[in-house]
């Protein structure tokens, strides 16, 4: 069983290097290429220097909404001239052109009374409902913002050094994009689902941390650890849905302009 390569840095609680994940051809994802994380807003100076100077981070793929960025600020890595920031929101209604400043708007999911309210009573039906609910929600990222999904994957492939993919908690939006990247790179489904579920180990710390941040505090008051914990079956359902409905992740991406050359670049980034 693959053990998550946690990066225990001051300012984050759900950061890990995806190197070492096994691939279908007997290889593995190389370390120091793809890092996933929760919000980078609280990174201490020593953490920033470790990421850039020791781990060679050159790019950050930020999947937060415009509202989150406006309320949280740019973050310390924005000050590094040697780090490129790529911002891709995964919500269709999230835009800089609404006429209302982003800092004055609600988070996109606050307006949806059903979002974040998956079953959570611990029963088998509840567990199945949880997985179905969240897998459909993640598919919504793909159907509603395919432009951002494709752009995020291309940013990963084009990064000259290590790339960090993050959102707020580093488990849902990040898990979806990273899961696709790993699938394209040839990681096994078992490795992808296990990595996705690994964030559950850090959900208590994630909720505690984000409850102190201005963008998230109010929205998290009624959210439980069980409700917010990712499960392997959720990612398994997502991968199965892509397979049965679209012929697989790569086939779906092809409908959005993704090419064989894009796949080759991403595989080269993560494998060679």
LINPE-V474317 format. One record per backbone hydrogen bond with DSSP energy under -1.0 kcal/mol. CO is the residue of the C=O (numbers start at 1). NH is the residue of the N-H. E is the energy in kcal/mol with one decimal. If there is no record, write none. Layout:
co=CO nh=NH e=E
co=CO nh=NH e=E
This chain:
co=4 nh=6 e=-1.5
co=5 nh=17 e=-2.3
co=7 nh=9 e=-1.5
co=9 nh=12 e=-1.6
co=10 nh=44 e=-2.1
co=15 nh=7 e=-2.9
co=16 nh=36 e=-2.4
co=18 nh=21 e=-1.3
co=21 nh=29 e=-2.6
co=22 nh=188 e=-2.0
co=23 nh=26 e=-1.8
co=27 nh=23 e=-1.9
co=29 nh=20 e=-4.0
co=33 nh=163 e=-2.1
co=34 nh=18 e=-2.6
co=35 nh=165 e=-2.8
co=36 nh=16 e=-2.2
co=40 nh=43 e=-1.6
co=44 nh=48 e=-2.2
co=45 nh=49 e=-2.4
co=46 nh=50 e=-2.0
co=47 nh=51 e=-2.4
co=48 nh=52 e=-2.4
co=49 nh=53 e=-2.6
co=50 nh=55 e=-2.2
co=51 nh=57 e=-2.5
co=56 nh=162 e=-1.9
co=58 nh=84 e=-2.9
co=59 nh=164 e=-2.2
co=60 nh=86 e=-3.2
co=61 nh=166 e=-2.5
co=62 nh=88 e=-2.4
co=65 nh=69 e=-2.2
co=66 nh=70 e=-2.5
co=67 nh=71 e=-2.3
co=68 nh=72 e=-2.6
co=69 nh=73 e=-2.4
co=75 nh=78 e=-1.2
co=76 nh=79 e=-1.2
co=77 nh=80 e=-1.4
co=80 nh=83 e=-1.5
co=84 nh=60 e=-2.6
co=86 nh=62 e=-3.2
co=91 nh=94 e=-1.2
co=101 nh=104 e=-2.0
co=102 nh=105 e=-1.5
co=107 nh=110 e=-1.7
co=114 nh=117 e=-1.9
co=123 nh=127 e=-2.7
co=124 nh=128 e=-2.5
co=125 nh=129 e=-2.5
co=126 nh=130 e=-2.6
co=127 nh=131 e=-2.2
co=128 nh=132 e=-2.5
co=129 nh=133 e=-2.8
co=130 nh=134 e=-2.5
co=131 nh=135 e=-2.3
co=132 nh=136 e=-2.0
co=133 nh=137 e=-1.9
co=134 nh=138 e=-2.5
co=135 nh=139 e=-2.1
co=136 nh=140 e=-1.5
co=138 nh=142 e=-1.1
co=139 nh=143 e=-2.4
co=140 nh=144 e=-2.6
co=141 nh=145 e=-2.0
co=145 nh=149 e=-1.9
co=146 nh=150 e=-2.6
co=147 nh=151 e=-2.2
co=148 nh=152 e=-2.5
co=149 nh=153 e=-2.1
co=150 nh=154 e=-2.3
co=151 nh=155 e=-2.1
co=152 nh=156 e=-2.0
co=153 nh=157 e=-2.2
co=154 nh=158 e=-1.9
co=162 nh=58 e=-2.5
co=162 nh=59 e=-1.5
co=163 nh=35 e=-2.9
co=164 nh=61 e=-3.4
co=165 nh=37 e=-2.0
co=166 nh=63 e=-2.9
co=168 nh=39 e=-2.9
co=172 nh=176 e=-2.1
co=173 nh=177 e=-2.1
co=174 nh=178 e=-2.8
co=175 nh=179 e=-2.0
co=176 nh=180 e=-1.9
co=177 nh=181 e=-2.2
co=178 nh=182 e=-2.7
co=179 nh=183 e=-2.2
co=180 nh=184 e=-2.5
co=181 nh=185 e=-1.7
co=182 nh=187 e=-2.7
co=183 nh=186 e=-1.1
co=186 nh=24 e=-2.9
co=188 nh=192 e=-2.3
co=189 nh=193 e=-2.8
co=190 nh=194 e=-2.0
co=191 nh=195 e=-2.5
co=192 nh=196 e=-2.3
co=193 nh=197 e=-2.2
co=194 nh=198 e=-1.2
co=197 nh=200 e=-2.0
co=198 nh=201 e=-1.7
co=199 nh=202 e=-1.8
co=202 nh=206 e=-2.6
co=203 nh=207 e=-2.9
co=204 nh=208 e=-2.1
co=205 nh=209 e=-2.5
co=206 nh=210 e=-2.9
co=207 nh=211 e=-1.8
co=209 nh=212 e=-1.4
co=210 nh=213 e=-1.8
co=213 nh=216 e=-1.0
co=213 nh=217 e=-1.8
co=216 nh=220 e=-1.5
co=218 nh=221 e=-1.3
co=220 nh=223 e=-1.3
co=224 nh=228 e=-1.6
co=231 nh=234 e=-1.0
co=231 nh=235 e=-1.1
co=232 nh=236 e=-2.3
co=233 nh=237 e=-2.3
co=234 nh=238 e=-1.9
co=235 nh=239 e=-2.6
co=236 nh=240 e=-2.4
co=237 nh=241 e=-2.5
co=238 nh=242 e=-2.1
co=239 nh=243 e=-1.9
co=240 nh=244 e=-2.9
co=241 nh=245 e=-2.5
co=242 nh=246 e=-1.5
co=242 nh=248 e=-2.7
co=243 nh=247 e=-1.2
co=248 nh=252 e=-2.3
co=249 nh=253 e=-2.6
co=250 nh=254 e=-1.8
co=251 nh=255 e=-1.1
co=253 nh=256 e=-1.6
co=253 nh=258 e=-2.3
co=254 nh=257 e=-1.4
co=259 nh=263 e=-1.9
co=260 nh=264 e=-2.4
co=261 nh=265 e=-2.3
co=262 nh=266 e=-2.3
co=263 nh=267 e=-2.8
co=264 nh=268 e=-2.3
co=265 nh=269 e=-2.0
co=266 nh=270 e=-2.0
co=267 nh=271 e=-2.0
co=268 nh=272 e=-1.5
co=270 nh=30 e=-2.6
